[in-house]
Structures are given as structure tokens and as C-alpha cells.
Amino acid sequence: MSLQKILKACAFAVAIALGAGSAQAQTVTLKLSHFVPPQHAFHKWVTAWAEKIEKESNGQLKFEIYPNGQLVGPPNRQLDAARNGIVDIAWVLHGVTPGRYPMTELANLPFTFPGGTPNLPEMAKRLTELAPKYLAAEHTGLHILFLNQAPPVLLFSKEPIKTLADYKGKKIRYASITNKQLLEALGAAPMLIPPSDAQDALSKGIVEGAMFPLEAGLAYDLASAVKYAIEPPIASATFAMVMNPAKYNSLPPNLRAIIDKETGVKAAMDFAAAYQAQEKFARELQTTKKGLQILTLPPAEVAKMKELSKPIVDKAIDDLEKQGKPAKEFFAAYTK
């Protein structure tokens, strides 16, 4: 072979090698959508999470984050947007599409906490660990990255509530169907009010109370309309961070490994800890700066409330068992 041909062959081989290297190092940009505003704990957490992954991947993985439903609209569109490939990753609460994720929603039931005590990192850990066996089937078309829960709701009230009898006749904004059922059992008059309208509804006397976590109460400035927050914490809403399976499977093995490393139980507990810290901050700020008084029902009244909630819990489990779903087994594993 002549020197000229050898040089051409070498140049061709170098070009192929450079092309392969360029393809291997090609940047993948993932669209991540959620429904909360930029000041929310999730947006702050996921922004830092995305930056960490970008660094770990040496810039091969990048993220475009769309808060507040900017890309796909209302919360009830988020999971389907990921399922249909409109976005690559989405985070939303299951309660915006009631009935579509019934096994997962068992964790929304009143006083349903691991060990009987609300602790967000432990709740997120349990849900995420149990998801492959019990919850993946109802998340068909989605790759679950992790599950978590919101801080449990309590009652923001214009008047002090000291016994269950004080609930009777009160017009109260509810946060979920099971919240509504419990309020009805207490003799209250549940009302469906969008979260963003709750402060105005309280100020105008349309409702006399509203069910929210403390962090949401701070976000919606409820302390400007009410004087009291009534414990115990009653129930938590479930959330999912999911990815389009086709997009996940299309990632090179090294990038898929980074996603795996930074999701699952580790990410669930990390975000849950940040969410819990925000709840603590909201509690302190509203009680020290905004004059909110937190009242706790006496133990005997809490026990009565739990008794009233028991038929709601039992019916939800029994309904799913009749459909052939392992609701009792999942509920026992989650709450143990």
C-alpha cells in the first residue's frame, strides 16, 4: 500500500473514532414538568437535583424545568404528559385524578401513617420501596422515579375548635375525597374551593375553615384570614415523580445508571426531608410572625375522630379487595 493510501486510511479511522466519541458524548436534554410555583420546596429541590446530575454526567444530561404547569397546563395533565412523551419527567399528586391510582391513594386515608406517626422521609421510603410490587401496575406507561407525600393537612379555622362537637355545621374547604368523608362524619359542611381561592373564601366568610398543610397555609397566606390551626394532622396527599419509559430506555447505559443512582429511595427521602423542613419553617413563621395559634384536640377527642375515620378506611380497602387487588397487604406493609 502506498504512503498516500495509508495516510487516507488513518485519516478515515480517526474521523470514525472522533464521530463515535462525539455521538457518545452527545448531550441529552430532558424536559421536566411540575405544577407548583418556583418558590415551592419541590421546585427548589429538583433544581438542585438536576444541577447535581448535570455535573455527574459531565454535561451529557441537561434539564429544562417547567414549573407551575407552564408546558402542559393543569396538574391533572402532568402524568399523562409523561406517559405520552410530551415531557420526559413529571411530578404531580395523584389526588388531581381521583380514582385512577386507587392503590396508591390508600396512603391518603385519614391517620394512615407508618407507625401511626407522620414522618415524611419514612413515608416516602415506604411508598417508594413498595411501589414495584404493589403500585407499578396502576402506573402503566410510566417509569416511577420515586413516590412521596405532602405534610398532612390540619384545619385552619376562624374560630377555636376544642371538641368534635365544634365541627358541626362548620363550612370547611376540604383537600381530598377522604377529607370530605371525614368532615361529613364530623357533621361539618365540606365545600370544594380551589386552593388559590381559599384565603378569599375565608376572608369573606364563604367558609369558616380550610384543610391545608402548614406550608400551603403559608403559601396562600391563610393566617391573614384565620387565627387558629387545629391539630391533629389528619391525612397526607401522595405524589409521584415519573419518567417516560421510552425516554428512560433510550438513554445510554452510563446516563441511565446516573438516573437510577439519583432516584428511588435515596431521592424520595432527600426530597421528603426538604419538604418536612419547609413545613417546620412554615409552622414557626406563622406562629411567631403572623399570630397563628395552633390548638391540639384532647386525646379523647382525637380517639373519637380516629374511630369515625375507621369505616372510611375499611371501605376503601374492602372495595379494592373486591376488585382482586392486594389492598390489605399493601396497607399493612405501608402502615406497620
VMD Tcl script that draws the C-alpha trace (Angstrom):
set ca {
  {0.00 0.00 0.00}
  {1.29 3.46 -0.91}
  {2.02 6.05 1.75}
  {-0.83 8.18 0.40}
  {-3.32 5.31 0.84}
  {-2.03 4.59 4.34}
  {-2.50 8.25 5.31}
  {-6.03 8.27 3.89}
  {-6.90 5.10 5.80}
  {-5.54 6.59 9.02}
  {-7.48 9.81 8.47}
  {-10.66 7.80 7.85}
  {-10.15 5.79 11.05}
  {-9.55 8.94 13.06}
  {-12.70 10.52 11.64}
  {-14.77 7.47 12.61}
  {-13.28 7.46 16.10}
  {-13.97 11.16 16.54}
  {-17.51 10.71 15.27}
  {-18.13 7.85 17.65}
  {-16.73 9.85 20.53}
  {-18.90 12.81 19.58}
  {-22.01 10.60 19.45}
  {-21.15 9.06 22.80}
  {-20.74 12.47 24.40}
  {-23.87 13.90 22.78}
  {-25.94 15.98 25.19}
  {-29.37 14.66 26.18}
  {-31.84 17.29 27.36}
  {-34.76 16.12 29.47}
  {-37.94 18.16 29.85}
  {-39.17 18.10 33.44}
  {-42.63 19.41 34.26}
  {-44.45 20.05 37.53}
  {-47.39 22.14 38.73}
  {-46.11 24.14 41.73}
  {-44.60 27.66 41.66}
  {-40.85 28.33 41.75}
  {-40.90 29.19 45.47}
  {-42.24 25.74 46.38}
  {-39.97 23.23 48.15}
  {-40.17 20.80 45.22}
  {-39.01 23.28 42.60}
  {-36.06 24.32 44.75}
  {-35.16 20.70 45.44}
  {-35.50 19.47 41.85}
  {-33.45 22.37 40.51}
  {-30.55 21.36 42.77}
  {-31.15 17.70 41.85}
  {-30.92 18.50 38.14}
  {-27.72 20.52 38.63}
  {-26.16 17.61 40.52}
  {-26.96 15.16 37.71}
  {-25.62 17.54 35.09}
  {-22.31 17.63 36.96}
  {-22.20 13.87 37.48}
  {-22.79 13.31 33.76}
  {-20.12 15.85 32.76}
  {-22.81 17.83 30.98}
  {-24.20 14.90 28.99}
  {-27.54 15.14 30.80}
  {-29.26 18.51 30.95}
  {-32.71 19.53 32.13}
  {-35.32 22.06 31.08}
  {-37.60 22.56 34.10}
  {-41.12 23.90 33.62}
  {-42.81 24.90 36.91}
  {-46.40 25.94 37.50}
  {-47.82 23.85 34.65}
  {-46.12 26.13 32.09}
  {-45.63 23.38 29.50}
  {-48.67 21.09 29.78}
  {-51.24 23.02 31.78}
  {-53.22 21.93 34.86}
  {-51.96 19.34 37.35}
  {-54.29 16.61 36.06}
  {-52.37 16.58 32.75}
  {-48.90 16.05 34.21}
  {-48.69 12.25 34.42}
  {-50.33 11.73 31.03}
  {-47.88 14.24 29.54}
  {-45.02 12.00 30.71}
  {-46.88 8.88 29.62}
  {-47.40 10.29 26.12}
  {-43.87 11.67 25.76}
  {-44.88 15.33 25.75}
  {-42.47 15.71 28.65}
  {-39.76 13.35 29.81}
  {-40.26 13.67 33.59}
  {-43.24 14.89 35.61}
  {-44.13 15.33 39.29}
  {-47.70 15.64 40.49}
  {-50.13 14.48 43.16}
  {-52.45 11.57 42.49}
  {-55.45 13.32 44.02}
  {-55.92 15.54 40.95}
  {-57.14 12.45 39.06}
  {-59.18 10.70 41.80}
  {-59.79 7.01 41.23}
  {-57.05 6.48 38.64}
  {-54.44 5.37 41.19}
  {-56.61 3.74 43.90}
  {-53.94 1.53 45.48}
  {-51.57 4.48 45.87}
  {-54.39 6.61 47.23}
  {-54.80 4.25 50.19}
  {-51.91 6.20 51.69}
  {-54.16 9.31 51.53}
  {-56.63 7.86 54.04}
  {-57.14 9.53 57.44}
  {-54.49 8.75 60.06}
  {-52.67 6.43 57.66}
  {-49.01 6.85 58.61}
  {-46.17 4.34 59.07}
  {-46.07 3.51 62.75}
  {-49.02 5.83 63.31}
  {-46.89 9.00 63.21}
  {-46.44 11.34 60.23}
  {-42.78 11.44 59.20}
  {-42.28 12.45 55.58}
  {-38.93 10.71 54.88}
  {-40.21 7.41 56.28}
  {-43.49 7.78 54.37}
  {-41.61 8.42 51.11}
  {-39.29 5.49 51.80}
  {-42.17 3.06 52.39}
  {-44.13 4.16 49.32}
  {-41.10 4.02 47.02}
  {-39.97 0.63 48.32}
  {-43.46 -0.84 47.97}
  {-44.14 0.66 44.54}
  {-42.60 -2.10 42.36}
  {-44.74 -4.83 43.97}
  {-48.00 -3.01 44.64}
  {-48.23 0.26 42.71}
  {-46.43 -0.13 39.38}
  {-49.43 -1.82 37.73}
  {-51.61 1.27 38.10}
  {-48.76 3.47 36.82}
  {-48.74 1.65 33.47}
  {-46.82 3.58 30.84}
  {-44.71 5.36 33.44}
  {-41.30 4.62 34.94}
  {-41.58 5.52 38.63}
  {-38.58 7.50 39.86}
  {-39.96 7.87 43.37}
  {-43.12 8.48 45.39}
  {-43.58 10.86 48.30}
  {-46.24 12.55 50.37}
  {-47.12 16.08 51.40}
  {-47.15 17.20 55.00}
  {-50.50 16.12 56.47}
  {-53.39 18.58 56.45}
  {-54.82 20.17 59.54}
  {-57.69 22.64 59.92}
  {-57.15 26.37 59.51}
  {-60.09 27.83 61.41}
  {-61.57 31.25 62.08}
  {-62.84 30.03 65.45}
  {-61.20 27.81 68.07}
  {-62.10 24.12 67.75}
  {-61.78 22.32 71.08}
  {-64.09 19.30 70.68}
  {-65.56 17.31 67.80}
  {-68.89 18.98 68.51}
  {-67.34 22.28 67.36}
  {-67.12 20.88 63.82}
  {-70.89 20.57 63.47}
  {-72.31 22.82 60.81}
  {-68.99 24.45 60.01}
  {-68.39 25.19 56.32}
  {-64.92 23.81 55.64}
  {-62.83 23.63 52.49}
  {-61.69 20.03 52.02}
  {-58.45 18.77 50.48}
  {-59.44 15.31 49.18}
  {-62.42 12.98 48.89}
  {-61.47 11.18 52.09}
  {-61.08 14.55 53.88}
  {-64.61 15.30 52.70}
  {-65.91 12.00 54.04}
  {-64.34 12.56 57.45}
  {-65.70 16.10 57.66}
  {-69.16 14.77 56.85}
  {-68.79 12.19 59.61}
  {-67.93 15.05 61.98}
  {-71.10 16.90 61.00}
  {-69.31 19.66 59.08}
  {-70.36 21.02 55.69}
  {-67.46 20.29 53.28}
  {-67.04 22.73 50.40}
  {-64.97 22.41 47.24}
  {-62.79 25.53 46.98}
  {-59.68 25.78 44.75}
  {-56.51 26.25 46.85}
  {-55.81 29.66 45.31}
  {-59.30 30.88 46.33}
  {-59.17 29.65 49.93}
  {-57.84 32.83 51.52}
  {-60.51 34.93 49.83}
  {-63.23 32.43 50.77}
  {-62.13 32.56 54.42}
  {-61.93 36.35 54.43}
  {-65.44 36.70 53.01}
  {-66.96 34.07 55.30}
  {-67.82 31.71 52.43}
  {-66.07 29.06 54.52}
  {-65.14 29.05 58.19}
  {-62.19 26.71 57.88}
  {-59.89 25.09 55.34}
  {-57.83 21.89 55.28}
  {-54.19 22.50 54.33}
  {-50.66 21.61 55.41}
  {-48.95 24.44 57.23}
  {-46.56 25.04 54.31}
  {-49.52 25.53 51.96}
  {-51.22 27.73 54.53}
  {-48.15 29.96 54.45}
  {-48.08 29.98 50.65}
  {-51.73 31.05 50.49}
  {-51.43 33.46 53.43}
  {-54.28 31.86 55.37}
  {-53.06 33.36 58.66}
  {-54.26 36.73 57.43}
  {-57.81 35.35 57.41}
  {-57.86 32.94 60.38}
  {-56.48 32.86 63.91}
  {-56.21 29.12 64.53}
  {-54.80 25.89 63.14}
  {-56.29 22.76 64.68}
  {-54.31 19.57 65.20}
  {-54.05 16.56 64.92}
  {-52.60 16.21 61.42}
  {-55.21 14.16 59.58}
  {-54.05 12.89 56.18}
  {-51.34 13.30 53.54}
  {-51.56 13.50 49.76}
  {-49.41 11.20 47.61}
  {-47.15 12.39 44.79}
  {-45.21 10.65 42.03}
  {-42.10 11.68 40.13}
  {-42.19 9.64 36.93}
  {-40.35 9.33 33.63}
  {-41.43 8.34 30.15}
  {-40.24 4.69 29.82}
  {-39.18 5.02 26.19}
  {-37.03 8.03 27.04}
  {-35.54 6.24 30.04}
  {-34.70 3.15 27.98}
  {-33.20 5.27 25.18}
  {-30.53 6.73 27.46}
  {-27.00 5.33 27.13}
  {-26.20 2.89 29.97}
  {-23.93 5.38 31.75}
  {-26.64 8.05 31.86}
  {-29.35 5.57 32.85}
  {-27.10 4.47 35.71}
  {-26.87 8.08 36.96}
  {-30.66 8.46 36.85}
  {-31.02 5.21 38.79}
  {-28.47 6.35 41.37}
  {-30.17 9.70 41.94}
  {-33.76 8.46 42.14}
  {-35.52 5.72 44.10}
  {-35.50 5.67 47.90}
  {-32.48 7.99 48.14}
  {-34.16 10.81 46.24}
  {-37.55 10.16 47.85}
  {-36.16 10.57 51.35}
  {-33.97 13.52 50.40}
  {-36.86 15.50 48.95}
  {-39.16 14.44 51.80}
  {-36.65 15.82 54.30}
  {-36.63 19.15 52.43}
  {-40.44 19.16 52.33}
  {-40.61 18.43 56.06}
  {-38.14 21.22 56.78}
  {-40.37 23.61 54.83}
  {-43.35 22.52 56.92}
  {-41.39 23.22 60.11}
  {-40.33 26.62 58.79}
  {-43.94 27.44 57.88}
  {-45.12 26.46 61.34}
  {-42.55 28.65 63.07}
  {-43.11 31.65 60.81}
  {-46.90 31.61 61.07}
  {-46.93 31.17 64.84}
  {-44.19 33.69 65.63}
  {-44.72 36.35 62.93}
  {-48.32 36.02 61.76}
  {-50.15 35.32 65.01}
  {-51.44 31.86 64.16}
  {-52.38 29.85 67.24}
  {-52.05 26.08 66.98}
  {-54.61 24.23 69.11}
  {-54.47 20.49 69.70}
  {-57.62 18.48 70.35}
  {-57.58 16.49 73.61}
  {-56.51 12.83 73.27}
  {-60.06 11.60 73.90}
  {-61.37 13.74 71.03}
  {-58.58 12.53 68.71}
  {-59.51 8.94 69.59}
  {-63.14 9.67 68.65}
  {-62.01 11.19 65.35}
  {-59.97 8.08 64.56}
  {-63.00 5.91 65.30}
  {-65.09 7.98 62.90}
  {-62.40 7.57 60.23}
  {-62.18 3.79 60.58}
  {-65.25 2.98 58.39}
  {-63.81 5.25 55.67}
  {-60.51 3.36 55.74}
  {-62.16 -0.08 55.90}
  {-64.47 0.66 52.97}
  {-61.62 1.91 50.76}
  {-59.64 -1.27 51.44}
  {-62.64 -3.60 51.05}
  {-63.66 -2.02 47.74}
  {-60.23 -2.72 46.27}
  {-60.10 -6.24 47.72}
  {-63.39 -6.97 45.91}
  {-61.64 -5.94 42.69}
  {-58.95 -8.54 43.34}
  {-56.28 -6.04 44.42}
  {-54.00 -6.73 47.42}
  {-55.16 -3.66 49.31}
  {-54.97 -5.20 52.80}
  {-51.46 -6.48 52.19}
  {-50.22 -3.13 50.85}
  {-51.94 -1.15 53.62}
  {-50.43 -3.38 56.30}
  {-46.94 -3.12 54.77}
  {-47.19 0.67 54.48}
  {-48.55 1.38 57.96}
  {-46.61 -1.18 60.03}
}
mol new
graphics top color blue
foreach p $ca { graphics top sphere $p radius 0.5 }
foreach p [lrange $ca 0 end-1] q [lrange $ca 1 end] { graphics top cylinder $p $q radius 0.2 }
display resetview
